[in-house]
């Protein structure tokens, strides 16, 4: 089976979902940048992702999958601490952590000043398709809804304990 990989990344906070796959411009080196006009605005409770490193589909992966993380973001917009809360398969944990370390954010803002934020929920999803372009779901089929891929952060990450 040949593997084709489509990576999507999404950030969530306070029920706000920002899918980046359609917005990001990816360079040949694997870095992505979200065009300024497509970027979310940071709030007092949420930093806004602006770019970073695209996660790489692990060569050992034989299904699609995802990881739910909590990320502490500094006033400089860089991740300070990354806690992987759950991965649908162990194989996705290292590439998720590696790519998340390279993310760049517009930091959260309070009274016009950047502030650090702790525990911003993130999901990193990995889409695997076969040589005919058919989606290969995760083992538990949690990423399938009505037969179609669905990486809804609330549905997938809120179902796992986040402390």
Residue pairs with C-beta under 8 A, 6 or more apart in sequence:
1 130
1 131
2 130
2 131
3 57
3 59
3 61
3 128
3 129
4 128
4 129
4 130
4 131
4 133
5 57
5 126
5 127
5 128
5 129
6 21
6 127
6 129
7 21
7 54
7 55
7 56
7 57
7 124
7 125
7 126
7 127
8 19
8 20
8 21
8 125
8 127
8 151
9 20
9 21
9 24
9 49
9 54
9 55
9 99
9 122
9 123
9 124
9 125
10 17
10 18
10 19
10 20
10 122
10 123
10 125
10 151
10 153
11 17
11 18
11 20
11 40
11 46
11 48
11 49
11 120
11 121
11 122
11 123
12 18
12 121
12 122
12 123
12 153
12 154
12 157
13 43
13 45
13 46
13 120
13 121
14 43
14 45
14 46
15 154
16 40
16 46
17 152
17 153
17 154
18 40
18 48
18 49
20 32
20 34
20 49
23 34
23 35
23 38
24 32
24 33
24 34
24 51
24 54
25 32
25 33
25 34
25 35
26 32
26 54
27 33
30 53
30 54
30 56
31 51
31 52
31 53
31 54
31 102
32 51
32 52
32 53
32 54
33 50
33 51
34 49
34 50
34 51
39 48
39 49
39 50
39 106
40 46
40 48
40 49
41 48
41 106
42 48
42 105
42 106
42 107
42 108
42 109
43 108
43 109
44 108
44 109
44 110
44 115
45 108
45 117
46 108
46 117
46 120
47 73
47 77
47 105
47 106
47 107
47 108
47 117
47 120
48 105
48 106
49 103
49 104
49 105
50 77
50 104
50 105
50 106
51 103
51 104
52 99
52 100
52 102
52 103
52 104
53 98
53 99
53 101
53 102
53 103
54 99
55 95
55 96
55 98
55 99
55 100
55 124
55 126
56 95
56 98
56 99
57 95
57 126
57 128
58 91
58 92
58 94
58 95
58 126
60 91
61 89
61 91
61 92
61 126
61 128
62 128
62 136
63 88
63 89
63 128
63 136
63 137
63 138
63 139
64 125
64 126
64 127
64 128
64 135
64 136
64 137
64 138
64 143
64 149
65 87
65 88
65 89
65 91
65 92
65 125
65 126
65 138
65 143
66 87
66 88
66 92
66 123
66 124
66 125
66 126
66 138
66 143
66 151
66 156
67 84
67 86
67 87
67 88
67 92
67 93
67 96
67 123
67 124
68 84
68 85
68 86
68 87
68 121
68 122
68 123
68 153
68 156
68 157
68 160
68 162
69 82
69 83
69 84
69 85
69 96
69 97
69 100
69 121
69 122
69 123
69 124
70 82
70 83
70 85
70 119
70 120
70 121
70 122
70 162
71 79
71 81
71 82
71 83
71 100
71 103
71 119
71 120
71 122
72 79
72 80
72 81
72 82
72 116
72 117
72 118
72 119
72 120
73 79
73 80
73 105
73 107
73 108
73 116
73 117
73 120
74 80
74 107
74 116
75 107
75 114
75 115
75 116
76 107
76 114
77 104
77 105
77 106
77 107
77 114
78 103
78 104
78 105
79 100
79 101
79 103
79 105
80 116
81 118
82 97
82 100
82 101
83 119
84 93
84 96
84 97
85 157
85 160
85 161
85 162
85 163
86 157
86 160
87 93
87 96
88 138
88 139
88 140
88 142
88 143
89 138
89 139
92 124
92 126
95 126
96 124
99 124
100 122
100 124
107 114
107 115
107 116
107 117
108 114
108 115
108 116
108 117
109 115
121 153
121 157
121 162
123 151
123 153
123 156
123 157
125 143
125 151
127 135
127 149
128 135
128 136
129 135
129 136
130 136
135 144
135 148
135 149
137 143
137 144
137 149
142 156
142 159
143 149
143 150
143 151
143 156
144 150
145 152
145 155
